[in-house]
Amino acid sequence: MSLIYIIVPCLLLVVVLAAVWLDRWSVPIILVALGAGIAFGSDVLGLVDFGDMKLSNEIANLALVFILFNGGFGTKKDDLRMVALPAGGLATWGVVLTAAASFGILRFALGWELQKALLISVIISSTDAAATFSILRRQSLPKRLSATVEVESAANDPMAILLTLIAVEAFSTGTARPAMVVLTFAWKFAVGPVIGFLIAKAALWLFNRLSPQDRGYYYILFLSVVLLTYGLAEAAKASGMLAVFTAGFVMGSKSFVHKQGVTNFSSAIATIANIGMFVLLGLLVFPREWKAIWLDGVVLFLVLAFLARPAAVWLGTLGMKLPWREKTFISWAGLRGAVPIVLATYPAAAGLSGGNDIFNLVFFAVLLSVSIQGSTLGLVAKWLGLSTPSRPQALYNLELVTMAASDLDLVVVDLPDPQGVPGPRVRDLKLPKGAVITLVTRGREVVAPNGNTILRGWDQVTVLAHAQDGDLVRDALLKPFDIWEKPKPRDLG
């Protein structure tokens, strides 16, 4: 038992150190975590012998709850409103189109057995929120494009889960009821967000009315809200994943006591859950079994990446006036991850023949998706002319940790291109009444602002202001830079 306290921290240390070293080549951390899990598993170093699919399913679901809540928490209201139609379409009929295209090719073009082709097609039909959030938010992309892919990945799990359950039930019992299928999907997709919305509103009321002396109580409240949202939604047979994403989105869009602390805590929990989940899934696989399925795994990845996903994107967004470059990027950004792997445990759990081969096939295809697509998203965005100049993350920041209700907030504004171009003096800014610039970050330099400080392109400016004045602060800081002509990309749509 004591070995757990040595092996587990060593495993996590290896993941972090390898991820930092491989970051220069844009290798996703989830790929590093998968690789570390495989390396520490039974077939390689043999340090951890783990093969419990049911337990893995439960742990992975728990991790996804926190990952999706944090994804919703960080999604801006304007971004969601801007991409509701394409993201919602891809999350529903886009999943069906992906499954249908995959099944048609695997069954009729390649001659795969009916059960194998259908189960794999529905299991791997959804993109993965954990993979998408961890990779896309490292890229410098237009807001509408990144938000479309992120929202789609967070919202398409219910459809894939529903299709998988229907297929597993059909093959295990020999029956499937179409009317119940439609009703079940409508209930999951409609009621899940309602439950998430109601619990989030109740949580906001509670956060703003409690005044505990220990700020740690807020983190306990946070954990309770997230888990209760998922639990109540699942108890009501609705989509728990959609419920937690909605709850995160509602809470992230509002001000509440100790929001900054909750934001940091949620981000940390999501990162731990993300890494831990992929390490666990790596431990679950036995590479020696790949020798019998690796060729089919490569074929499955090629079908998904180059045929089924592009067909679903182009057909599913007809009439939405998306430029071809964005459609092409969205097609390539259809990353597969933890959800398909978790769903791949269902056939074996139901006692279906070939369940273990299905799990290995899906895992192998997901591994290729994360490694090849995840590592090349930046290159594809650059090739399509969609990436913007990448600015380094600010090395310094201020946080307003509140323990009581306040209408003051910190507004952080990234000044635009070109880098280093001189802008206005602080004293010449027309900031709203009561707003004060508290910090200017310039690369590795911290600038203590005063009236004579000249702001420059790519500076990150932190302003203490009334929460309702956030837009006025941004306008005051950004408008002086409008005099600089910025080249506009040609519209190739």
C-alpha positions in Angstrom: 0.0 0.0 0.0 2.8 2.4 0.8 4.1 2.0 -2.7 1.1 4.0 -3.9 2.5 7.1 -2.1 5.8 6.7 -4.1 4.5 5.6 -7.6 1.6 8.0 -7.9 3.6 11.2 -7.1 6.5 9.9 -9.4 3.9 9.4 -12.2 2.5 12.9 -11.8 6.0 14.4 -11.6 7.0 12.6 -14.8 3.9 14.0 -16.5 4.6 17.6 -15.4 8.3 17.6 -16.2 7.7 15.9 -19.6 4.9 18.3 -20.5 7.0 21.4 -19.7 9.9 20.0 -21.8 7.7 19.0 -24.7 5.7 22.2 -24.7 8.2 23.8 -27.1 7.0 21.3 -29.7 3.3 22.0 -28.9 2.8 18.4 -27.6 -0.6 18.4 -25.7 -0.3 17.6 -22.0 -3.1 15.0 -22.3 -0.9 13.1 -24.8 1.9 13.2 -22.2 -0.5 12.0 -19.5 -1.7 9.1 -21.7 1.8 8.1 -22.5 2.9 8.2 -18.9 -0.1 6.0 -17.9 0.8 3.5 -20.6 4.5 3.5 -19.6 3.7 2.9 -15.9 1.1 0.3 -16.8 1.3 -3.5 -16.9 2.8 -3.9 -20.4 5.8 -1.5 -20.1 7.3 -0.9 -16.7 4.7 -3.0 -14.9 4.6 -0.6 -11.9 0.8 -0.3 -11.9 -1.5 -3.2 -12.7 -5.0 -1.7 -13.4 -7.7 -3.0 -15.7 -11.0 -2.2 -13.9 -13.2 -0.6 -16.7 -16.2 0.0 -14.5 -14.1 1.9 -11.9 -12.3 3.8 -14.7 -15.7 4.8 -16.1 -16.8 6.2 -12.8 -13.6 8.1 -12.1 -13.5 9.5 -15.7 -17.1 10.7 -15.4 -16.2 12.5 -12.1 -13.2 14.2 -13.8 -15.4 15.3 -16.7 -17.8 17.0 -14.4 -15.2 19.4 -13.1 -13.6 19.8 -16.6 -16.9 20.8 -18.1 -17.9 23.1 -15.3 -14.7 25.0 -15.7 -15.1 25.1 -19.4 -18.5 26.7 -19.0 -17.2 29.0 -16.3 -14.6 30.4 -18.7 -17.0 30.7 -21.7 -18.1 34.3 -22.3 -21.7 35.1 -22.8 -21.0 37.1 -26.0 -19.0 34.2 -27.4 -21.8 31.7 -26.7 -24.4 33.9 -28.3 -22.2 34.4 -31.3 -21.8 30.7 -32.0 -25.1 29.2 -30.7 -26.3 28.1 -34.2 -23.2 26.4 -35.6 -22.1 24.9 -32.3 -25.6 23.7 -31.4 -26.0 22.2 -34.9 -22.6 20.4 -34.7 -23.4 19.1 -31.2 -26.7 17.5 -32.4 -27.1 16.6 -36.0 -23.3 16.9 -36.5 -22.8 13.9 -34.2 -25.4 11.9 -36.1 -23.9 12.8 -39.4 -20.4 11.8 -38.2 -21.7 8.4 -36.9 -23.7 7.8 -40.1 -20.8 8.7 -42.4 -18.4 6.5 -40.3 -20.8 3.6 -40.4 -21.4 3.9 -44.1 -17.7 3.8 -44.9 -16.7 1.1 -42.4 -19.6 -1.2 -43.2 -20.2 -0.8 -46.9 -16.9 0.5 -48.2 -14.5 -1.5 -46.0 -16.8 -4.5 -45.2 -16.5 -4.4 -41.4 -18.9 -6.6 -39.4 -22.3 -4.8 -38.7 -22.0 -4.8 -34.9 -18.4 -3.7 -34.9 -18.9 -0.9 -37.4 -22.1 0.5 -35.8 -20.8 0.4 -32.2 -17.5 2.0 -33.1 -19.2 4.7 -35.2 -21.6 5.9 -32.5 -19.0 5.6 -29.7 -16.4 7.8 -31.4 -18.9 10.2 -33.0 -18.4 13.1 -30.5 -15.5 15.4 -30.0 -14.1 15.7 -26.6 -14.3 18.7 -24.2 -11.3 17.8 -22.1 -9.0 17.4 -25.2 -10.5 20.5 -26.9 -10.3 22.9 -23.9 -6.7 21.8 -23.1 -5.4 22.3 -26.6 -7.5 25.0 -28.3 -7.0 27.5 -25.5 -3.2 27.4 -26.2 -3.9 28.6 -29.8 -4.3 32.2 -31.0 -7.5 32.0 -32.9 -10.5 34.2 -33.7 -12.9 34.2 -30.8 -15.9 33.0 -32.9 -13.9 30.0 -34.3 -12.4 28.8 -31.0 -15.8 29.3 -29.2 -17.6 27.3 -31.9 -15.4 24.3 -31.4 -15.3 24.5 -27.6 -19.0 24.9 -27.1 -19.7 22.1 -29.6 -17.3 19.7 -27.7 -19.0 20.5 -24.4 -22.5 20.1 -25.7 -22.2 17.0 -28.0 -21.7 14.3 -25.3 -25.5 13.7 -24.7 -26.1 12.8 -28.3 -23.1 10.4 -28.5 -24.0 8.8 -25.1 -27.6 8.4 -26.3 -26.6 6.8 -29.6 -24.2 4.5 -27.8 -26.8 3.4 -25.3 -29.3 2.7 -28.0 -26.8 0.7 -30.1 -25.6 -1.4 -27.0 -29.2 -2.0 -26.0 -30.2 -3.1 -29.5 -27.3 -5.6 -29.8 -27.6 -6.9 -26.2 -31.4 -7.3 -26.2 -32.3 -7.3 -29.8 -34.7 -4.5 -29.5 -34.7 -0.7 -29.7 -37.8 1.6 -29.4 -37.5 4.6 -31.8 -40.2 6.7 -30.0 -38.5 6.3 -26.6 -35.2 7.2 -28.2 -36.6 10.6 -29.4 -38.2 11.3 -26.1 -35.1 10.4 -24.1 -32.9 12.6 -26.2 -35.3 15.6 -26.0 -35.5 15.2 -22.2 -31.8 14.9 -21.7 -31.0 17.9 -24.0 -33.8 20.2 -22.7 -33.9 19.4 -18.9 -30.1 19.3 -18.2 -29.5 23.0 -18.9 -32.6 24.0 -16.9 -31.3 22.1 -13.9 -27.9 23.7 -14.3 -29.4 27.1 -14.6 -31.6 26.8 -11.5 -28.8 25.4 -9.3 -26.4 28.1 -10.5 -28.9 30.9 -9.6 -29.3 29.4 -6.2 -25.5 29.1 -5.7 -25.0 32.8 -6.7 -27.7 33.8 -4.1 -25.9 31.6 -1.4 -22.4 32.9 -2.2 -23.5 36.5 -2.0 -25.3 36.1 1.4 -22.8 34.1 3.4 -20.0 35.8 5.2 -17.7 33.0 6.5 -14.5 33.9 8.3 -12.6 31.1 6.6 -12.4 31.5 2.8 -12.0 27.7 2.6 -15.7 27.4 3.1 -16.3 28.9 -0.4 -14.3 26.0 -2.0 -16.5 23.5 -0.1 -19.5 25.3 -1.5 -18.1 25.2 -5.0 -17.5 21.4 -4.8 -21.0 20.9 -3.5 -22.6 23.0 -6.2 -20.7 21.2 -9.0 -21.4 17.7 -7.7 -25.0 18.4 -6.8 -25.7 19.8 -10.2 -24.5 16.7 -11.9 -26.1 14.4 -9.4 -29.6 16.0 -9.6 -29.5 16.0 -13.4 -28.5 12.4 -13.6 -31.2 11.5 -11.0 -33.7 13.2 -13.2 -32.4 11.2 -16.2 -31.3 14.4 -17.8 -27.8 15.2 -19.1 -25.5 15.8 -16.2 -22.7 17.0 -18.4 -24.9 19.7 -20.0 -26.1 20.7 -16.6 -22.7 21.3 -15.1 -21.5 23.2 -18.3 -24.6 25.4 -18.0 -24.1 26.0 -14.3 -20.5 26.9 -14.9 -21.5 29.3 -17.7 -24.2 31.0 -15.6 -21.9 31.5 -12.6 -19.0 32.6 -14.7 -21.1 35.3 -16.3 -22.1 36.9 -13.0 -20.2 38.6 -10.2 -20.3 37.0 -6.7 -18.4 37.1 -3.5 -14.9 35.4 -3.7 -15.3 34.8 -7.5 -11.6 35.2 -8.1 -10.8 32.5 -5.5 -13.4 30.2 -7.0 -12.0 30.8 -10.5 -8.5 29.8 -9.4 -9.8 26.8 -7.5 -12.0 25.6 -10.4 -9.1 25.9 -12.9 -6.8 24.0 -10.6 -9.3 21.2 -10.0 -10.0 21.0 -13.8 -6.3 20.7 -14.5 -5.8 17.9 -11.9 -8.9 16.1 -13.2 -7.7 16.4 -16.8 -4.3 15.0 -16.2 -5.5 12.4 -13.7 -8.2 11.1 -16.1 -5.8 10.6 -19.0 -3.2 9.0 -16.8 -5.9 6.6 -15.6 -7.1 5.8 -19.1 -3.5 5.2 -20.1 -3.1 2.6 -17.3 -6.3 0.9 -18.5 -4.8 0.0 -21.9 -2.5 -3.0 -22.7 -0.4 -2.1 -25.7 0.5 -5.8 -26.4 -3.1 -6.2 -27.6 -2.6 -3.6 -30.3 -0.7 -5.9 -32.6 -4.0 -7.4 -33.7 -5.9 -4.2 -34.2 -3.4 -1.4 -35.0 -4.1 -1.4 -38.8 -7.9 -1.2 -38.2 -7.1 1.6 -35.7 -5.2 3.6 -38.3 -8.0 3.1 -40.8 -10.6 4.3 -38.2 -8.6 7.4 -37.5 -8.2 8.2 -41.3 -11.9 7.7 -41.9 -12.8 10.0 -39.0 -10.3 12.7 -39.7 -10.5 12.9 -43.4 -14.0 11.7 -44.4 -16.6 11.5 -41.6 -15.8 14.6 -39.6 -15.4 16.9 -42.7 -18.6 15.5 -44.2 -20.5 16.2 -40.9 -19.1 19.8 -40.6 -19.7 20.8 -44.2 -23.2 19.3 -44.3 -24.1 20.3 -40.8 -23.3 24.0 -41.3 -25.0 24.5 -44.7 -26.6 27.9 -44.9 -24.7 29.3 -41.9 -22.3 31.4 -44.0 -19.1 30.0 -42.4 -16.0 30.7 -44.5 -14.4 27.6 -46.0 -11.3 28.2 -44.0 -13.2 28.0 -40.7 -15.0 24.9 -41.9 -11.7 23.3 -42.7 -10.2 24.1 -39.4 -13.3 22.9 -37.5 -13.1 19.7 -39.4 -9.5 19.1 -38.3 -10.2 20.3 -34.8 -12.6 17.4 -34.2 -10.4 15.9 -31.4 -11.4 12.6 -29.9 -10.6 12.1 -26.2 -11.8 10.7 -22.9 -15.6 10.5 -23.7 -15.1 8.0 -26.6 -12.7 6.0 -24.5 -15.2 5.9 -21.6 -18.1 5.0 -24.0 -15.9 2.2 -25.4 -16.1 0.4 -22.1 -19.9 0.0 -22.5 -20.0 -2.9 -24.9 -17.6 -5.0 -22.8 -19.6 -4.1 -19.6 -22.8 -5.2 -21.4 -21.2 -8.6 -22.3 -21.1 -8.0 -26.0 -18.7 -10.1 -28.0 -15.7 -8.2 -29.2 -16.1 -5.6 -26.5 -12.4 -5.6 -25.7 -11.3 -5.2 -29.3 -13.7 -2.2 -29.6 -12.1 -0.6 -26.6 -8.6 -1.0 -28.0 -9.7 0.2 -31.4 -11.2 3.4 -30.0 -8.3 4.0 -27.7 -5.8 3.6 -30.5 -7.8 6.0 -32.8 -8.1 8.5 -29.9 -4.4 8.3 -29.4 -3.7 9.1 -33.0 -6.3 12.0 -32.9 -4.8 13.7 -29.9 -1.2 13.2 -31.1 -1.6 14.1 -34.8 -4.5 16.5 -34.8 -3.8 18.0 -31.4 -0.1 18.7 -32.2 -0.8 20.2 -35.6 -3.8 22.5 -34.9 -1.5 25.5 -34.7 0.2 24.7 -38.0 -3.2 24.2 -39.7 -4.5 27.5 -38.3 -1.4 29.2 -39.6 -1.7 27.6 -43.0 -5.3 28.7 -43.3 -4.5 32.2 -42.3 -6.6 32.0 -39.1 -3.9 32.3 -36.4 -3.0 35.7 -35.0 0.4 36.7 -33.6 0.8 34.8 -30.4 1.7 37.0 -27.4 3.3 35.5 -24.3 1.2 35.0 -21.3 1.5 37.7 -18.7 4.0 36.7 -16.0 2.4 38.9 -13.4 -1.1 39.6 -12.3 -3.3 41.0 -9.5 -6.3 39.3 -8.0 -9.1 40.9 -6.1 -10.0 38.3 -3.5 -13.3 39.4 -1.9 -14.9 38.2 1.3 -17.9 40.5 1.1 -20.2 41.8 -1.6 -18.6 44.6 -3.6 -19.3 46.3 -6.9 -15.6 46.8 -7.6 -13.7 44.4 -9.8 -10.4 44.1 -11.6 -10.7 44.6 -15.4 -7.8 43.2 -17.3 -7.2 44.5 -20.9 -4.7 43.3 -23.4 -3.6 46.2 -25.6 -3.6 45.4 -29.3 -1.0 45.1 -32.0 1.6 46.1 -33.1 3.9 45.1 -30.2 5.6 48.0 -28.5 3.9 50.8 -30.5 3.5 53.8 -28.2 0.0 54.7 -27.2 -1.5 57.3 -24.9 -0.2 58.5 -21.6 -2.1 57.3 -18.5 -3.1 60.9 -17.7 -4.7 61.3 -21.1 -7.1 58.3 -20.8 -10.8 59.0 -20.4 -11.4 56.4 -17.7 -14.8 56.3 -15.9 -15.1 57.9 -12.6 -13.4 55.9 -9.8 -11.4 53.7 -12.1 -7.7 53.4 -11.2 -4.9 51.6 -13.2 -3.2 49.3 -10.7 -0.7 47.4 -12.8 0.9 47.4 -16.3 2.7 44.2 -17.4 5.1 44.5 -20.3 6.8 41.2 -21.1 9.0 40.3 -18.2 8.7 43.9 -16.8 6.3 45.2 -14.3 5.5 48.9 -14.8 4.3 50.9 -11.8 1.8 53.3 -13.5 1.7 57.0 -13.0 0.3 59.9 -15.0 3.3 60.1 -17.3 3.5 56.3 -18.1 3.1 55.7 -21.8 1.1 52.6 -22.7 2.4 50.4 -25.5 1.0 47.6 -27.8 0.8 44.2 -26.1 0.9 45.7 -22.6 -1.5 44.0 -20.2 -3.3 46.7 -18.1 -5.2 45.9 -14.9 -7.7 48.5 -13.8 -9.7 48.6 -10.5 -13.2 49.8 -11.4 -16.9 49.4 -10.8 -18.0 46.2 -12.3 -20.7 47.9 -14.5 -17.9 50.1 -16.0 -16.0 47.2 -17.5 -16.9 48.1 -21.1 -16.1 51.8 -20.6 -12.7 50.9 -19.3 -12.0 48.7 -22.3 -13.1 51.4 -24.7 -10.9 54.0 -23.0 -7.8 51.8 -23.3 -8.4 50.4 -26.8 -9.8 53.3 -28.8 -6.5 55.3 -28.8 -4.9 52.3 -30.6 -7.5 52.4 -33.4 -5.4 55.0 -35.3 -3.0 52.2 -36.2 -4.1 50.5 -39.4 -4.2 46.7 -39.0 -4.2 44.5 -42.1 -7.4 42.7 -42.6 -7.4 39.1 -43.9 -9.0 38.5 -47.2 -12.5 37.0 -47.0 -12.1 33.7 -48.7 -15.5 32.4 -47.7 
